[in-house]
Amino acid sequence: MIMAFSSRLLSKSKQIQFCGSQITLQQTHAIPVRFFAKQADPPALKGDNMLKGIFFEVKNKFETALGVLRKEKITIDPEDPAAVAQYAKVMKTIREKADLFSESQRIQYTIQTRTQDIPDARTYLLTLKEIRIKRGLTDELGAEAMMFDALEKVEKELKKPLMRNDKKGMALLMAEFDKINKKLGIRREDLPKYEEQLELKISKAQLEELKKDALEAMETQKKREEFKDEETVDVKSLDIRNFI
């Protein structure tokens, strides 16, 4: 169970994607202007050096995560807000020490890498839509349609397609996006709060997965002859540190 748990720190489940969808979309709709700008690619590695680099990076991150988990107490109780908050705190510590992305950072990175060579605003927004759909995220706020309407308005005013290097046109679009954010009650200064809410939802989802895994493991163990007379342990009493 603990190995599967640690491995999750380097990946993301569909359940987590679903839980964070609404807040994630709020963040996407309040994208800073810098994500419209192009950035240089990092130097490329080749052959064995690339493979070795990837191996040692993953190995180091995994060992760092285990090091934190050996010290921090986690209570597997997804219905207890205090347990969820503590779990989120531990995960944040792991991300900081292992240099891992948070959920919102993953999405921002995907947007940045997928859109850096796109020259026009319309293709940019279409790419955002594609990313949202592929990640299984829903647009419950209806903001996506509003963003396209805003682009349509700006392009009619400019009488031409809006290019990302058009500073005046992009300023007009950002002003329209600010109106959308205001209408939806989204403020740029509140983005850290949205991210915190998202991470708590993720933490609860992961604790639910851990609880399910633990119950299944105990049920399997009870079927073995040497454990059939033992009482079932309350999952909340388990200390993950004892299993690492």
C-alpha positions in Angstrom: 0.0 0.0 0.0 2.7 2.5 0.9 4.6 2.0 -2.3 1.5 2.7 -4.3 0.8 5.7 -2.1 4.3 7.1 -2.7 4.1 6.5 -6.4 1.0 8.6 -6.6 3.1 11.6 -5.6 4.7 11.5 -9.0 1.4 11.1 -10.9 -2.2 12.2 -11.0 -5.4 10.1 -11.0 -8.6 10.9 -12.9 -10.4 11.2 -9.6 -8.1 14.1 -8.7 -8.6 15.7 -12.0 -12.4 15.6 -11.6 -12.3 16.9 -8.0 -10.3 19.9 -9.0 -12.0 20.7 -12.3 -14.0 23.7 -11.2 -11.3 25.5 -9.4 -8.8 24.6 -12.1 -10.9 26.2 -14.7 -11.2 29.3 -12.5 -7.4 29.5 -12.6 -7.3 28.9 -16.3 -9.7 31.8 -16.9 -7.5 34.1 -14.9 -4.3 33.3 -16.8 -1.6 35.9 -16.4 -0.5 37.7 -19.5 2.9 36.0 -19.4 1.4 32.7 -20.6 0.6 34.3 -23.9 4.3 35.1 -24.4 6.8 32.7 -26.0 9.7 31.3 -24.0 12.9 29.6 -24.9 13.1 25.8 -24.7 15.6 24.3 -22.1 18.8 22.7 -23.5 18.1 19.2 -24.8 19.8 16.1 -23.5 20.6 13.2 -25.8 20.9 9.4 -25.5 22.1 7.8 -22.3 22.6 11.1 -20.6 18.9 11.9 -20.9 17.9 8.4 -19.6 20.3 8.6 -16.7 19.1 12.0 -15.9 15.4 11.0 -15.9 16.2 7.9 -13.8 18.1 9.7 -11.1 15.7 12.6 -11.0 12.7 10.2 -10.4 14.8 8.2 -7.9 15.7 11.3 -5.9 12.2 12.6 -5.8 10.9 9.3 -4.7 13.4 9.0 -1.9 12.8 12.5 -0.8 9.0 11.8 -0.6 9.7 8.7 1.5 12.0 10.7 3.8 9.2 13.1 4.5 6.6 10.4 5.0 8.9 8.6 7.5 8.7 11.7 9.7 5.2 13.2 9.3 2.1 11.7 10.9 -0.8 11.1 8.5 -4.3 10.0 9.6 -6.3 8.1 7.0 -9.6 9.8 7.7 -10.9 11.7 4.6 -14.0 12.8 6.5 -12.0 14.7 9.2 -11.1 18.3 7.9 -8.1 18.4 10.3 -6.7 15.1 8.9 -7.2 16.4 5.3 -5.5 19.7 6.2 -2.6 17.8 7.8 -2.3 15.5 4.8 -2.3 18.5 2.4 0.5 20.1 4.6 2.6 17.0 4.3 2.0 16.8 0.5 3.1 20.5 0.2 6.2 19.7 2.2 7.0 16.9 -0.2 6.4 19.0 -3.3 8.7 21.7 -1.9 11.5 19.4 -1.0 11.2 17.1 -4.0 10.6 20.0 -6.4 7.3 18.6 -7.6 4.5 20.6 -9.3 1.2 21.3 -7.5 -2.0 20.5 -9.5 -2.4 24.1 -10.6 1.3 24.3 -11.6 1.0 21.1 -13.6 -1.8 22.7 -15.6 0.0 26.0 -16.0 3.1 24.1 -17.2 1.0 22.1 -19.7 -0.6 25.4 -21.0 2.8 27.1 -21.3 4.5 24.2 -23.2 1.6 23.5 -25.5 1.0 27.2 -26.4 4.4 28.7 -26.6 4.6 28.6 -30.4 1.0 29.5 -31.1 0.9 32.9 -32.9 -2.7 33.9 -32.5 -5.2 34.2 -29.7 -7.9 32.1 -31.2 -5.7 29.0 -31.6 -4.5 29.6 -28.1 -8.0 29.5 -26.7 -8.8 26.4 -28.8 -5.7 24.7 -27.3 -6.9 25.6 -23.8 -10.2 24.0 -24.6 -8.4 20.9 -26.0 -6.3 20.6 -22.8 -9.4 21.0 -20.6 -11.3 18.2 -22.5 -8.3 15.8 -22.5 -7.8 16.3 -18.8 -11.5 15.5 -18.2 -12.2 18.9 -16.8 -15.7 20.5 -17.0 -16.6 24.1 -17.6 -19.4 24.5 -15.1 -19.0 28.2 -15.0 -19.5 28.6 -18.7 -16.4 30.9 -18.8 -14.9 29.2 -21.9 -17.8 30.5 -24.1 -17.4 33.9 -22.6 -13.7 34.0 -23.5 -14.5 33.2 -27.1 -17.2 35.8 -27.2 -14.7 38.3 -25.8 -12.2 37.4 -28.5 -14.8 37.7 -31.1 -15.6 41.2 -29.9 -12.0 42.3 -29.9 -11.3 40.9 -33.4 -14.4 42.7 -34.7 -13.1 45.9 -33.2 -9.6 45.3 -34.7 -11.1 44.0 -38.0 -8.5 41.3 -38.1 -7.4 38.1 -36.3 -5.8 38.9 -32.9 -2.1 37.9 -32.8 -0.4 37.3 -29.5 2.4 39.8 -30.3 -0.2 42.6 -30.8 0.2 44.4 -27.5 -2.7 46.8 -28.0 -5.1 44.0 -29.1 -4.0 41.7 -26.3 -4.6 44.5 -23.8 -8.1 44.8 -25.1 -8.6 41.1 -24.7 -7.2 41.1 -21.2 -9.6 43.9 -20.3 -12.5 41.8 -21.5 -11.2 38.8 -19.5 -11.1 41.0 -16.4 -14.8 41.8 -17.0 -15.5 38.0 -17.2 -13.6 37.4 -14.0 -15.5 40.1 -12.2 -18.8 38.7 -13.5 -17.9 35.3 -12.2 -16.6 36.6 -8.9 -13.0 35.6 -9.8 -10.2 37.9 -8.6 -6.6 37.4 -9.6 -5.5 38.1 -6.0 -7.6 35.2 -4.8 -5.8 32.6 -7.0 -3.7 31.4 -4.0 -7.0 30.7 -2.2 -8.4 28.8 -5.2 -5.2 26.7 -5.3 -5.5 26.0 -1.6 -9.1 24.8 -2.1 -8.0 22.6 -5.0 -5.2 21.0 -3.0 -7.6 20.2 -0.1 -9.9 18.5 -2.6 -7.0 16.6 -4.0 -5.9 15.6 -0.5 -9.3 14.4 0.4 -9.5 12.3 -2.8 -6.1 10.8 -2.1 -7.0 9.9 1.5 -10.2 8.3 0.2 -8.0 6.2 -2.2 -5.7 5.3 0.7 -8.6 4.3 2.9 -9.9 2.1 0.1 -6.5 0.5 -0.5 -6.0 -0.2 3.3 -9.5 -1.8 3.7 -8.9 -4.0 0.7 -5.5 -5.0 2.0 -6.9 -5.9 5.4 -9.8 -7.8 3.9 -7.3 -9.8 1.8 -5.2 -10.5 4.9 -8.1 -11.7 6.9 -8.7 -14.5 4.3 -5.3 -16.0 5.2 -5.4 -18.7 7.8 -2.9 -17.1 10.2 -4.9 -13.9 10.4 -8.5 -15.2 10.4 -9.0 -14.7 14.1 -7.6 -11.2 14.3 -9.9 -8.2 14.7 -10.1 -5.7 11.9 -8.1 -2.6 12.7 -9.6 0.9 12.4 -8.0 2.5 9.4 -7.7 5.8 11.2 -5.4 4.1 13.8 -2.9 3.1 11.2 0.5 4.9 11.2 1.9 4.9 7.7 5.4 5.6 9.2 5.4 2.0 10.6 5.1 0.6 7.1 8.0 2.5 5.4 
